[in-house]
């Protein structure tokens, strides 16, 4: 084998090794991202469950306890926001099927057709990556809209 052939073989080996290392690093980064997304989603869902449970017994608690729990929940949401977790979905915005999952259609009297009438569960993003869609009620179209009616 000539020196040139040996150099080419060694270069090919180095390139294969570098490509293998790059793929391994990409897999590790994706695994860390997936793990972080699972933890973030679990934290948000836990906070939502706690908030819902507290809302159910709110009237049975002393005012001071209610205030403390409300402030603690607000602080938890602020920390999640600071960590890059954002809630998504707002009443009145145009429905976007990439961000919203429609779970119910309501009569047109509830607002402009094709807009969000109610957010059942907000969507979540982490650093721009969607963790879950917002579950929403959407305003339906008016029947006969634009058609001649007798």
N, C-alpha and C positions, 0 to 999 in steps of 0.2 A: 504494500500500500504506500502510495507516495505521500509526501508531506502535505500536499494540497488536499488529498483525499482524507487524510487524518484530521486536518484542520476542519474540513467540512463536516466530518462525522462528529467531531467534538462540538462544533457549533450547533449542529442539529440536536445533539444530546442536551446541551445547555438550554436551548430554546424549548425543548420538550419539558425539561425540568421547570423552567420558569413558567410555562403555561400551566403545568400541574399545580405549582404553588399558587398561581393567580386564581385558578379555579377553586382550590381549597380555601383560600382567603375569602373569595366571594361567597362560598357556601357557609363559612363561619359567620360572615357579616349578615347574611340572610337569616341564619338561625338566631343570631342575637336580636335582629330586628323583629322576627316573629315572636321570640320570647318576650321582648319588651311590649309588643302589641298585646299579647295575651295578658300580661300583668296589668297593663294600663286598662284594658277592657274589664278585667276582673275588679280592679279598684273602683272604676266608675260604676259598674253594676252593683257592687257592694254599697257604695255611697247612695245610689238611687234607692236600693232596697231599704236601707236605714232611714233615709228621708221619708219614703212612703210609709214605713212603719210608724215613725214619729208623728207624721201627719194624722195617722189613724187614732192616736191616743193623746193628741195635742191638748184637747179640752180637759183631760184628766190630770194634767201636770200643773204644778205651780208656775206662775208667770216667770219667775227667775230661772227655773229649769228650762222652760221653753226658750227663753232668750239665749241662754248659754248654748243649748243645742243648735239653735238657728245660727248663731255666730260661729260655732264650730263647723257646721256644715258649709257655711259660706267660705270660711278659711280653707277648708279642704278643697272646695271647687277652685278657689283662687290658686292654690298650690298646684293642682292638676293643670290649670291654665298656664301657669308659669313653666311647667314641665313640657309644654307643647301640646297638651290635649285641648282640643277645641270642640265645643258643642255646635251642632249644625242643624238648621231648620228653624224657620220663623213663620208665624202666621202672616198671611198676605203676600208672601213671595211666590213667584211663579214655580209651579211644580217642575222639577228636574229629575227625570227617572234615573239618572246616574247617582243622585244624592238622596232621593226620596223613594220610599216604598208606600204606595197608596193602600191603606187598609179599609177605607170607607169613602164613599162619595156622598156628599150632602147636597141639599137643594140649593139652587142658584141664589136664593135670598140670603145665603150666608156670606156672600161676597162675590168677587169677580170670578167667572168661570176659569178653571185651570189654575187656581191659586190654592195655597195651603189655608184650610179653614181652622185646623187644629193640629198641634204637634203632640202625638201620643207619647213618643219616645224620641228624644233628639238623636241626631246622627253624631258620630264621633270621628274626629281625625286626630292623628298623631303625627306632627311634623309634616302635614300635607298628605299623609297616607290615610285613606278611609278605613276605619275599623268597623263601622257599621253604618247602615243607611238610617235616615230618620224615618220613623213610622208616622204617617200623616193621614189626616182626612183632607180630601180635596173637594173644592166646589165644582159641581157638575155643570154641564151646559144647559142652557135654557131650551126647553122643547119648542120646536117650531121657530127658533131664532132665525131670522132672515128669510123665512118662507112666507108666501102669501097665505093668509088665513081667512076663511069666510066668517 
